[in-house]
Amino acid sequence: MWKEGNLPHNKLLYANEAVVPEDLIEYVVDKQSFLIFAEALRQDREESDAIESKNPSSPFNSAALGWNNGSIESFLEAAIAWADDTNFGELRLKGVSQWRLFAEFLLAGKQYE
């Protein structure tokens, strides 16, 4: 796996090798690594939509790839709820960069209920 500050080049996100946002988040330390993470999250959502269009999940379960919040409204509501409930990850994320905190905020939009 990649070491902090040694992320794969952004072009890897366009290769056949899947890069999962959950695998990248701990390596977000600056603007470049944040943008790589954000692109992986975007591609993850795109892939989830493609899977769902072919084989929809039950409305009582998460969508493909663990997406709990499909609209921008529910995505932001979940991210804000995570930030409020955890004081922006205060206990688990103490001392991480602001870029990492924002990446965690976005990931919470995907997963938090």
C-alpha positions as CSV (number, residue, x, y, z in Angstrom):
1,M,0.0,0.0,0.0
2,W,1.0,3.6,-0.3
3,K,2.9,5.5,2.3
4,E,1.8,8.9,3.5
5,G,2.7,11.5,0.9
6,N,3.4,8.8,-1.6
7,L,0.0,8.4,-3.3
8,P,-0.4,6.8,-6.7
9,H,-0.5,9.2,-9.5
10,N,-4.0,10.4,-10.4
11,K,-3.9,8.5,-13.7
12,L,-4.2,5.2,-11.7
13,L,-7.7,6.2,-11.0
14,Y,-8.5,5.8,-14.7
15,A,-6.8,2.4,-15.1
16,N,-8.5,-0.9,-14.7
17,E,-7.2,-1.3,-11.2
18,A,-10.0,-0.2,-8.7
19,V,-9.0,2.4,-6.2
20,V,-11.5,2.5,-3.4
21,P,-12.0,5.8,-1.5
22,E,-11.9,3.9,1.8
23,D,-8.4,2.7,1.0
24,L,-7.1,6.1,0.2
25,I,-8.5,8.2,3.0
26,E,-5.7,7.6,5.5
27,Y,-3.2,9.0,2.9
28,V,-5.0,12.3,2.4
29,V,-2.5,14.9,3.7
30,D,-2.5,17.8,1.2
31,K,-4.4,19.3,-1.8
32,Q,-3.1,16.7,-4.3
33,S,-3.9,13.7,-2.2
34,F,-7.4,15.2,-1.4
35,L,-8.1,15.6,-5.1
36,I,-7.1,12.0,-5.8
37,F,-9.4,10.9,-3.0
38,A,-12.3,13.0,-4.3
39,E,-11.9,11.6,-7.8
40,A,-11.9,8.0,-6.4
41,L,-15.1,8.9,-4.4
42,R,-16.7,10.3,-7.6
43,Q,-15.7,7.2,-9.6
44,D,-17.1,5.0,-6.7
45,R,-20.4,6.7,-7.0
46,E,-20.5,6.4,-10.7
47,E,-19.8,2.7,-10.5
48,S,-22.5,2.3,-7.8
49,D,-25.0,4.0,-10.1
50,A,-24.0,1.7,-13.0
51,I,-24.5,-1.4,-10.8
52,E,-27.8,-0.1,-9.4
53,S,-29.1,0.6,-12.9
54,K,-28.6,-3.1,-13.9
55,N,-29.5,-4.7,-10.5
56,P,-31.3,-2.3,-8.1
57,S,-30.7,-2.9,-4.3
58,S,-33.6,-3.3,-1.9
59,P,-34.8,0.1,-0.7
60,F,-34.1,-1.2,2.8
61,N,-30.4,-1.7,2.2
62,S,-27.5,0.4,1.1
63,A,-27.0,0.9,-2.6
64,A,-24.1,-0.8,-4.4
65,L,-20.6,-0.2,-2.9
66,G,-22.1,0.9,0.4
67,W,-23.7,4.2,-0.7
68,N,-26.4,5.0,1.9
69,N,-27.1,8.5,0.5
70,G,-28.1,8.8,-3.1
71,S,-29.1,12.5,-3.4
72,I,-27.0,15.5,-2.8
73,E,-29.4,16.5,0.0
74,S,-29.1,13.2,1.8
75,F,-25.3,13.1,1.2
76,L,-24.8,16.5,2.8
77,E,-27.3,15.8,5.6
78,A,-25.3,12.6,6.5
79,A,-22.0,14.4,6.3
80,I,-23.2,17.2,8.5
81,A,-24.8,14.8,10.9
82,W,-21.4,12.9,11.2
83,A,-19.6,16.2,11.8
84,D,-22.1,17.2,14.5
85,D,-22.3,13.8,16.2
86,T,-18.5,13.3,16.3
87,N,-17.4,16.9,16.7
88,F,-15.8,16.5,13.3
89,G,-14.1,13.3,14.2
90,E,-12.4,14.9,17.2
91,L,-11.5,11.7,19.1
92,R,-10.5,9.5,16.1
93,L,-8.9,12.1,13.9
94,K,-7.0,14.3,16.4
95,G,-4.0,15.9,14.7
96,V,-4.8,15.0,11.1
97,S,-4.6,17.6,8.3
98,Q,-7.5,19.8,7.4
99,W,-7.5,18.0,4.0
100,R,-8.0,14.7,5.7
101,L,-10.9,16.1,7.8
102,F,-12.7,17.3,4.7
103,A,-12.1,13.9,3.0
104,E,-13.6,12.2,6.1
105,F,-16.6,14.6,5.9
106,L,-17.2,13.6,2.3
107,L,-16.8,9.9,3.0
108,A,-19.3,10.3,5.8
109,G,-21.7,11.6,3.2
110,K,-21.5,8.2,1.5
111,Q,-21.8,6.0,4.5
112,Y,-23.3,7.8,7.6
113,E,-26.9,7.2,8.5
